[in-house]
Amino acid sequence: MGGFAGEISKVLKDRPFEQVALQSLTEIFGENNIQSLVFHIGGEVTFKDPELFEKKIRALFKDGAELILNHIMYNALRTAVPEKETVQNQFLRGKS
């Protein structure tokens, strides 16, 4: 798995791809158009596999797909849960 699918899987870790993708698509196309878009890319099953999703989006939107995939990646990064700092790291940082 490479490209978008590989990168998004690394960023999301255990978070569901479907949630981030649907939120991003809603921001781009509006809530009223999502059902139609989901139909045209093959239904909700497409969201279960980021690689299949990327393939369907690229087939439907051609060159415009990159903008859509970038927005999904942006939202995934923006909503990523930062790793918690240990108490020791906080203590050491305060000493410097």
Secondary structure, DSSP 8 states (H G I E B T S, - for coil): --HHHHHHHHHHTTS-HHHHHHHHHHHHH-GGGHHHHHHHTTSGGGGG-HHHHHHHHHHHHGGGHHHHHHHHHHHHHHT-------HHHHHHHHH-
